[in-house]
Amino acid sequence: MVPFSFAGQEWHLGAARALFWAEENALLVADLHLEKASWFARFGQMLPPYDSRETLGRMADAIRATGATRVFCLGDNFHDAAGPERLESHAAGMLEALTRAVDWVWITGNHDEKGGAAPGTYVPELAVRGVALRHVAKSGETAPELSGHYHPKLRIAARGRRIARPCAVMSDHKLILPAFGALTGGLDAGDPAIVRAMQPAAAIDALVPAGERLARFPVWRDPLWQDGRAPG
């Protein structure tokens, strides 16, 4: 995982799309969308029913690699309210073991029930060390904030090919995490919906781990800031 600074604290972003918060010894992920494949199956679109196993397996790997003792899931944890009931026994056992091993906090998103469907603590949002943890970035928020919801992806052209990679999106005081779930699409990191959610901002960058460094790609700049004038 690659270290970087945000909100005056140390963080580590991994290629597996998880964020490690050193000061809290905590792992943060967004948009697991557990049981998305089984949700599609209910409507006749048959997909391999192993997305929850893969997602939870990567969660277990990330917890082991970081030694995290807390996990914050930033919303859209299951794909729908009935998702926990559809978990097959193996995936249910994985989730039970993980939530017993660490302090697990579910922040509820627009796909989620308000609480009680799976083991852990449920909150609509939370502030830790002055950092707001919520599912959807609050436009106009000026305090440090971590969120998910948009599944940002960096799309670039290289050597005649179009490449898309899950990424985090960061401004001076906002950070949107990539979707962690195995069966999730993505929105372009520079999409107007993401730019609006990140305001107020002078600059917005996409962050992509690349080996032992963190590649930063500018996706939006305030025109006034570009001209050397104060933004706003």
Secondary structure, 3 states (H helix, E strand, C coil): CEEEEECCEEEEECCCCCEEECCCCEEEEECCCECHHHHHHCCCCCCCCCHHHHHHHHHHHHHHHHCCCEEEEECCCECCCCHHHHCCHHHHHHHHHHHHHCEEEEECCCCCCCCCCCCCEEECCEEECCEEECCCCCCCCCCCEEECCCCEEEEEEECCEEEEEECEEECCCEEECCECCCCCCCEECCCHHHHHHCCCCCEEEEEEEECCEEEEEEEEECHHHHCCCCCC
